Amino acid sequence: MYQKLTEEMLAFIQKNPTAFHTAASITEALEAQGFTELPESAPWTLEPGRAYCVRRNSSSVIAFRLGTDLRDYSFQIAAAHTDSPLFRLKERAELETAEYTRLNTEGYGGMICSTWLDRPLSAAGRVLLSQEDGSIKTALVNLDRDLLLIPSVAIHMNRAVNDGFAFNKQVDLLPLFAGKAHGTLKKLIAEELGVSEERIMGSDLYLYNRDRPAVWGCNSEFVSSPRLDDQQCVFSLLKGFLAGGHPQTVSVLACFDNEEVGSGTKQGAASTFLEDVLRRINLALGRSGEDYLRALASSFMVSADNAHAVHPNHPEHTDPNNCTCMNEGVVVKSHAGQKYTSDGLSIAMLRTVAARAEVPLQYFSNRSDKRGGSTLGNIAMTHVSVKCVDVGLPQLAMHSCYETAGVRDTWYMVKLMEEFFRSKCTETSPGTVKIEK
């Protein structure tokens, strides 16, 4: 059971080296289940019982399923992010020295730099192509071969490499591409897409790690892969979402780009994307502004982004009793300063859903003397105010280009999301919520 689901998740991750590919794969899976993609620039006509999706920037996607009885509806929302820490290629990417051609990159997100060294890498992303009618079309590209590598400096030449060496991204982390090869990168991209170089009008390209995922451990209990954060949650939420919903809710799956750089883009969680979609749903259903606000008051959101497991060599980095372990269940994340949006009420609501699904929960808080990260929940709440809880799956080496998690936890998240989307939450009075199946 765990093994089959893990293999499916790893195939999903390998297929999706960038946020653009992830959004495309989500849309493909949705359309295979009868979802209709809606352009944001076109009028929307929606029907109860039908399912739809919409993409923004080709890197974020929101899907929703309308219940069949929406007289007094609410939203059940689950959110994750499509991006991971990577190296982005600059516009003029080829850097030539006497004998080598390197690619000029810059860091995207907070990666662990040392993990990118001496690994097979390639490039992927989106390319913008001119069309005969004067339009510009987006095409995905993946140079699916071992193409690049960032070589370490030998220890004989850098004796400080094991003593807290500070990597300079402009000097130490540029990938080797070829010998003398001016203009080759654009040629490779054009050949991959089957177009002339002149048609390439722009691109958003990133390096990605080509190391194959692995299931390992004495009892095959661990899984390691690039981009587990946050594609493990994206995959799990998608599986749970596709399993069905409640007739009196609008089930919503929101997968945002740019979480790793603060979400402050038109396609990030800090944008109006989620609010725009929810308001358009309400309008297409023929409801008033008051109906929309009433629906939000009874709505519930799960923000899913992977969490830190206790490190086997450094348990001192985690809180002594609000810490988590791989293969022991979904993690609920809390923070007094609201870096995580969970509170007592939203945690109690999730506990109710988890108990029905028979899914174990764990609880995470940062050590009080350490500054942790943030995620989607509190950011999205600045535009859509609903009850919200932050969760994740426990992992090691977060933001490494090769991360580790537990094989059971994906299944736990899928089961939790299935039960979540089959539930309806209603605020019956201030501070009182009823959760129905």
C-alpha positions as CSV (number, residue, x, y, z in Angstrom):
1,M,0.0,0.0,0.0
2,Y,2.7,2.5,1.1
3,Q,5.1,1.3,-1.6
4,K,2.7,1.7,-4.5
5,L,1.7,5.2,-3.4
6,T,5.3,6.2,-2.9
7,E,6.2,5.0,-6.4
8,E,3.4,7.0,-7.8
9,M,4.5,10.1,-5.9
10,L,8.1,9.7,-7.1
11,A,7.0,9.4,-10.7
12,F,5.0,12.6,-10.2
13,I,8.1,14.4,-8.9
14,Q,10.4,13.1,-11.6
15,K,8.0,14.3,-14.2
16,N,8.0,17.9,-12.7
17,P,11.4,19.6,-12.5
18,T,9.9,23.1,-12.2
19,A,6.7,24.8,-11.0
20,F,5.6,25.1,-14.6
21,H,5.7,21.4,-15.1
22,T,4.0,20.8,-11.7
23,A,1.1,23.0,-12.6
24,A,0.8,21.3,-16.0
25,S,0.8,17.9,-14.5
26,I,-1.9,18.9,-12.0
27,T,-4.1,20.2,-14.8
28,E,-3.5,17.1,-16.9
29,A,-4.6,14.9,-13.9
30,L,-7.7,17.1,-13.3
31,E,-8.7,17.0,-17.0
32,A,-8.4,13.3,-17.0
33,Q,-11.0,13.2,-14.2
34,G,-13.4,15.5,-16.2
35,F,-12.4,18.9,-14.9
36,T,-12.8,21.9,-17.4
37,E,-10.0,24.4,-17.5
38,L,-11.3,28.0,-17.4
39,P,-9.3,31.0,-18.8
40,E,-9.2,33.9,-16.4
41,S,-9.8,36.3,-19.3
42,A,-13.1,34.6,-20.4
43,P,-16.6,34.7,-18.8
44,W,-17.3,31.8,-16.5
45,T,-20.5,29.8,-16.6
46,L,-20.5,27.2,-13.8
47,E,-22.9,24.3,-13.0
48,P,-23.5,22.6,-9.6
49,G,-22.0,19.1,-9.6
50,R,-19.3,20.1,-12.2
51,A,-15.6,20.6,-11.7
52,Y,-13.2,23.2,-13.0
53,C,-9.6,24.5,-12.8
54,V,-7.7,27.7,-13.7
55,R,-4.0,28.5,-14.1
56,R,-2.2,31.7,-13.6
57,N,1.3,32.4,-15.0
58,S,1.4,28.7,-16.0
59,S,2.9,27.9,-12.6
60,S,0.0,28.2,-10.2
61,V,-3.3,26.3,-10.5
62,I,-6.6,26.4,-8.5
63,A,-9.1,23.6,-9.0
64,F,-12.6,23.5,-7.6
65,R,-15.5,21.1,-7.5
66,L,-19.1,22.4,-7.0
67,G,-21.4,20.4,-4.8
68,T,-24.9,19.5,-5.9
69,D,-26.7,21.3,-3.1
70,L,-25.3,24.8,-2.7
71,R,-28.2,26.6,-1.1
72,D,-26.1,27.3,2.0
73,Y,-22.6,26.4,0.9
74,S,-19.0,26.9,2.2
75,F,-15.5,26.4,0.9
76,Q,-13.2,23.5,1.9
77,I,-9.8,24.6,0.8
78,A,-6.4,22.9,0.7
79,A,-3.3,24.7,-0.4
80,A,0.3,23.8,-1.2
81,H,3.1,25.2,-3.3
82,T,4.6,24.2,-6.6
83,D,8.1,25.7,-6.4
84,S,11.3,24.5,-4.7
85,P,14.7,26.2,-4.2
86,L,16.6,26.1,-7.5
87,F,19.1,28.0,-9.6
88,R,17.6,30.3,-12.2
89,L,19.4,30.9,-15.5
90,K,20.0,34.6,-16.3
91,E,18.9,36.0,-19.6
92,R,22.4,36.0,-21.0
93,A,23.3,32.7,-19.5
94,E,26.5,31.5,-21.3
95,L,29.8,32.6,-19.6
96,E,32.9,31.8,-21.5
97,T,36.5,31.5,-20.2
98,A,39.6,30.3,-22.1
99,E,38.5,26.6,-22.2
100,Y,35.1,26.4,-20.6
101,T,31.5,27.5,-21.0
102,R,29.6,27.9,-17.8
103,L,26.0,29.0,-17.2
104,N,25.3,32.3,-15.3
105,T,22.8,31.6,-12.6
106,E,21.2,33.1,-9.5
107,G,19.7,31.5,-6.5
108,Y,15.9,31.1,-6.2
109,G,14.9,30.4,-2.6
110,G,17.0,29.4,0.4
111,M,18.9,26.3,-0.8
112,I,21.6,24.3,1.0
113,C,24.3,25.3,-1.5
114,S,26.8,22.4,-0.8
115,T,24.2,19.8,-1.8
116,W,24.2,21.0,-5.4
117,L,27.9,20.2,-6.0
118,D,29.1,17.2,-8.0
119,R,25.7,16.0,-9.1
120,P,24.2,15.5,-12.6
121,L,22.0,18.5,-13.4
122,S,20.0,19.8,-16.3
123,A,17.7,22.7,-17.2
124,A,14.0,23.0,-17.5
125,G,11.2,25.6,-17.4
126,R,9.1,27.5,-19.9
127,V,9.9,29.1,-23.2
128,L,7.9,31.9,-24.9
129,L,7.5,31.3,-28.7
130,S,6.3,33.8,-31.4
131,Q,3.4,32.6,-33.5
132,E,2.5,33.5,-37.1
133,D,-0.5,35.4,-36.0
134,G,1.6,37.7,-33.8
135,S,0.8,36.0,-30.5
136,I,3.2,34.6,-28.0
137,K,2.7,31.0,-26.8
138,T,4.1,29.3,-23.7
139,A,5.9,25.9,-24.2
140,L,7.4,23.7,-21.5
141,V,10.9,22.4,-22.0
142,N,13.0,19.9,-20.2
143,L,16.5,19.1,-21.5
144,D,16.2,15.6,-20.2
145,R,19.8,14.5,-20.0
146,D,22.8,14.8,-17.8
147,L,23.9,18.2,-19.1
148,L,25.5,20.2,-16.3
149,L,27.5,19.8,-13.1
150,I,28.8,22.2,-10.5
151,P,32.3,20.9,-9.6
152,S,33.8,21.2,-6.2
153,V,37.2,22.7,-5.6
154,A,39.7,20.0,-4.5
155,I,40.4,20.1,-0.8
156,H,44.1,20.6,-1.7
157,M,43.1,24.0,-3.1
158,N,40.5,24.9,-0.5
159,R,41.5,23.6,2.9
160,A,38.7,25.4,4.6
161,V,35.9,23.6,2.7
162,N,35.1,21.4,5.8
163,D,35.4,24.3,8.3
164,G,32.3,26.3,7.6
165,F,33.2,27.5,4.1
166,A,30.8,30.3,2.8
167,F,29.8,29.7,-0.8
168,N,29.6,32.6,-3.2
169,K,26.8,32.0,-5.7
170,Q,28.4,34.1,-8.4
171,V,31.8,32.3,-8.1
172,D,31.4,28.8,-6.5
173,L,28.0,27.6,-7.8
174,L,28.1,28.2,-11.6
175,P,27.5,25.0,-13.5
176,L,30.0,23.7,-16.1
177,F,28.1,23.3,-19.5
178,A,30.7,22.6,-22.2
179,G,34.1,23.4,-23.6
180,K,33.9,26.3,-26.1
181,A,30.2,26.4,-27.0
182,H,29.0,29.9,-27.6
183,G,25.2,29.9,-28.5
184,T,24.8,26.2,-27.9
185,L,22.2,26.6,-25.1
186,K,19.6,28.4,-27.2
187,K,20.2,25.9,-30.0
188,L,19.6,22.9,-27.7
189,I,16.3,24.5,-26.5
190,A,15.2,25.2,-30.1
191,E,16.0,21.6,-31.1
192,E,14.2,20.2,-28.1
193,L,11.0,22.2,-29.0
194,G,11.4,21.6,-32.7
195,V,11.4,25.3,-33.6
196,S,13.8,27.9,-35.0
197,E,15.9,29.9,-32.6
198,E,14.4,33.1,-33.9
199,R,11.0,32.1,-32.5
200,I,12.3,32.1,-28.9
201,M,11.2,35.4,-27.4
202,G,11.9,34.7,-23.7
203,S,12.2,32.0,-21.1
204,D,12.2,31.1,-17.4
205,L,14.7,28.3,-17.0
206,Y,16.0,26.6,-13.9
207,L,18.7,24.0,-13.0
208,Y,17.4,20.8,-11.5
209,N,18.9,17.8,-9.8
210,R,18.7,14.6,-11.9
211,D,19.6,12.2,-9.1
212,R,17.0,9.4,-9.1
213,P,14.7,9.0,-6.1
214,A,15.3,6.1,-3.8
215,V,13.4,4.1,-1.2
216,W,15.8,2.9,1.4
217,G,16.5,1.9,5.0
218,C,16.6,-1.4,6.8
219,N,12.8,-1.9,6.3
220,S,12.5,0.4,3.2
221,E,10.9,3.0,5.5
222,F,12.6,6.1,4.0
223,V,12.3,7.9,0.7
224,S,14.8,10.4,-0.8
225,S,14.2,12.6,-3.8
226,P,14.6,16.1,-5.1
227,R,11.7,18.5,-4.4
228,L,9.9,16.6,-1.7
229,D,9.3,20.1,-0.3
230,D,6.6,20.7,-1.4
231,Q,5.6,18.2,-4.2
232,Q,5.0,15.5,-1.6
233,C,2.2,17.7,-0.3
234,V,1.0,18.7,-3.7
235,F,0.7,15.1,-4.8
236,S,-1.1,14.1,-1.5
237,L,-3.6,17.0,-1.7
238,L,-4.3,16.3,-5.3
239,K,-5.0,12.6,-4.6
240,G,-7.3,13.5,-1.7
241,F,-9.1,16.2,-3.6
242,L,-9.8,13.8,-6.6
243,A,-11.4,11.3,-4.2
244,G,-14.5,13.4,-3.9
245,G,-16.3,16.2,-2.0
246,H,-19.4,17.1,0.0
247,P,-22.6,18.0,-1.8
248,Q,-23.0,21.3,0.2
249,T,-19.4,22.6,-0.3
250,V,-17.2,24.0,-3.0
251,S,-14.0,21.9,-2.7
252,V,-10.9,23.9,-3.6
253,L,-7.3,22.8,-4.3
254,A,-4.9,25.8,-4.5
255,C,-1.3,25.2,-5.6
256,F,0.7,28.4,-5.6
257,D,4.1,29.3,-7.0
258,N,6.8,31.5,-5.4
259,E,6.4,30.4,-1.8
260,E,10.1,30.0,-1.5
261,V,10.7,33.7,-2.3
262,G,7.9,35.1,-0.1
263,S,4.7,34.6,-2.2
264,G,4.5,38.2,-3.2
265,T,3.8,37.8,-6.9
266,K,0.6,37.7,-9.0
267,Q,0.6,33.9,-8.8
268,G,1.7,33.6,-5.1
269,A,-0.3,33.1,-2.0
270,A,0.0,36.8,-1.2
271,S,-1.7,37.6,-4.5
272,T,-5.5,38.0,-5.2
273,F,-5.5,34.6,-7.1
274,L,-7.5,32.6,-4.5
275,E,-9.8,35.5,-3.6
276,D,-10.4,36.2,-7.3
277,V,-11.4,32.6,-7.9
278,L,-13.7,32.3,-4.9
279,R,-15.4,35.6,-5.7
280,R,-16.0,34.5,-9.3
281,I,-17.5,31.2,-8.1
282,N,-19.9,33.1,-5.9
283,L,-20.9,35.4,-8.7
284,A,-21.3,32.6,-11.2
285,L,-23.6,30.9,-8.7
286,G,-25.8,34.0,-8.7
287,R,-25.1,34.8,-5.1
288,S,-24.7,38.2,-3.3
289,G,-21.7,39.7,-1.6
290,E,-23.3,38.8,1.7
291,D,-23.6,35.2,0.6
292,Y,-19.9,35.2,-0.1
293,L,-19.0,36.5,3.3
294,R,-21.3,34.0,5.0
295,A,-19.7,31.2,3.0
296,L,-16.2,32.3,4.2
297,A,-17.3,32.4,7.8
298,S,-18.0,28.6,7.7
299,S,-15.1,27.7,5.5
300,F,-12.0,25.8,6.5
301,M,-8.5,25.8,4.9
302,V,-5.6,23.4,5.3
303,S,-2.2,24.9,4.3
304,A,0.2,22.0,3.6
305,D,4.0,22.5,3.5
306,N,6.5,20.0,4.7
307,A,7.8,20.1,8.2
308,H,11.1,19.4,10.0
309,A,11.6,16.0,11.5
310,V,14.0,15.5,14.4
311,H,17.5,15.2,13.0
312,P,19.1,11.9,14.2
313,N,22.5,13.7,14.7
314,H,21.1,17.0,16.0
315,P,18.0,16.6,18.1
316,E,19.0,19.8,19.9
317,H,17.7,21.9,17.0
318,T,14.1,21.0,17.9
319,D,11.7,21.7,20.7
320,P,11.9,18.9,23.4
321,N,8.3,17.8,23.1
322,N,6.8,19.6,20.1
323,C,8.9,17.7,17.6
324,T,8.1,15.2,14.9
325,C,9.4,12.0,13.4
326,M,9.1,10.5,9.9
327,N,6.4,7.7,9.4
328,E,4.4,8.8,12.5
329,G,1.7,11.0,10.9
330,V,0.8,14.4,9.6
331,V,2.4,17.3,11.3
332,V,0.3,20.3,12.7
333,K,2.5,23.4,12.9
334,S,2.0,26.3,15.4
335,H,3.8,29.6,16.1
336,A,3.0,32.3,18.6
337,G,3.9,35.0,16.1
338,Q,1.6,33.5,13.5
339,K,4.3,32.4,11.0
340,Y,2.0,29.4,11.0
341,T,-1.7,30.2,11.1
342,S,-2.9,27.3,13.3
343,D,-4.8,28.2,16.4
344,G,-6.7,26.3,19.0
345,L,-10.0,26.2,17.1
346,S,-8.5,25.2,13.7
347,I,-6.4,22.5,15.4
348,A,-9.5,21.1,17.1
349,M,-11.3,21.1,13.8
350,L,-8.4,19.2,12.2
351,R,-8.3,16.7,15.1
352,T,-11.9,15.9,14.4
353,V,-11.3,15.2,10.8
354,A,-8.1,13.2,11.5
355,A,-9.9,11.1,14.1
356,R,-12.6,10.2,11.5
357,A,-9.9,9.3,9.0
358,E,-7.9,7.3,11.6
359,V,-4.8,9.4,10.7
360,P,-2.2,10.1,13.4
361,L,-1.2,13.7,14.0
362,Q,2.0,15.1,15.3
363,Y,2.7,18.6,16.6
364,F,5.6,21.0,15.7
365,S,6.7,24.3,17.2
366,N,10.1,25.8,16.8
367,R,12.5,26.1,19.7
368,S,11.7,29.4,21.3
369,D,15.3,30.6,20.7
370,K,15.3,29.7,17.0
371,R,13.7,31.6,14.1
372,G,11.8,29.2,11.8
373,G,10.3,29.6,8.3
374,S,6.8,30.6,7.3
375,T,4.4,29.2,4.8
376,L,1.2,29.8,2.8
377,G,-1.5,29.9,5.5
378,N,-0.9,33.2,7.2
379,I,0.0,34.9,3.9
380,A,-3.2,33.7,2.1
381,M,-5.3,34.8,5.0
382,T,-4.6,38.5,4.3
383,H,-6.9,38.1,1.3
384,V,-9.3,35.3,2.2
385,S,-10.2,35.2,5.9
386,V,-11.2,31.7,6.9
387,K,-10.4,29.3,9.6
388,C,-7.0,27.8,8.7
389,V,-4.5,25.3,10.0
390,D,-0.9,24.7,8.8
391,V,0.2,21.1,8.4
392,G,3.0,19.2,6.7
393,L,4.8,16.0,6.3
394,P,8.0,15.4,8.4
395,Q,11.3,15.4,6.5
396,L,15.0,15.8,6.9
397,A,17.4,18.1,5.0
398,M,14.7,20.6,4.0
399,H,15.9,22.8,1.1
400,S,18.7,20.3,0.1
401,C,18.5,19.3,-3.5
402,Y,18.0,15.8,-2.3
403,E,15.6,15.5,0.7
404,T,14.4,12.6,2.9
405,A,10.9,11.7,4.2
406,G,9.0,8.7,5.4
407,V,7.1,6.3,3.1
408,R,4.0,6.0,5.3
409,D,3.4,9.7,5.7
410,T,2.2,10.4,2.1
411,W,-0.5,7.8,2.7
412,Y,-1.5,9.5,6.0
413,M,-1.9,12.9,4.2
414,V,-3.9,11.4,1.3
415,K,-6.3,9.8,3.8
416,L,-6.6,13.0,5.8
417,M,-7.4,15.0,2.7
418,E,-10.0,12.5,1.5
419,E,-11.9,12.9,4.8
420,F,-11.3,16.7,4.8
421,F,-13.0,17.2,1.4
422,R,-15.9,14.9,2.3
423,S,-16.6,17.1,5.3
424,K,-18.6,20.3,5.8
425,C,-17.8,22.9,8.4
426,T,-20.5,25.3,9.7
427,E,-20.1,28.1,12.1
428,T,-23.3,27.7,14.1
429,S,-22.5,30.6,16.5
430,P,-19.4,32.7,17.3
431,G,-16.7,30.3,18.4
432,T,-18.8,27.2,17.7
433,V,-18.2,25.0,14.6
434,K,-20.0,21.9,13.5
435,I,-18.2,19.4,11.3
436,E,-20.5,17.1,9.3
437,K,-19.8,14.2,6.9
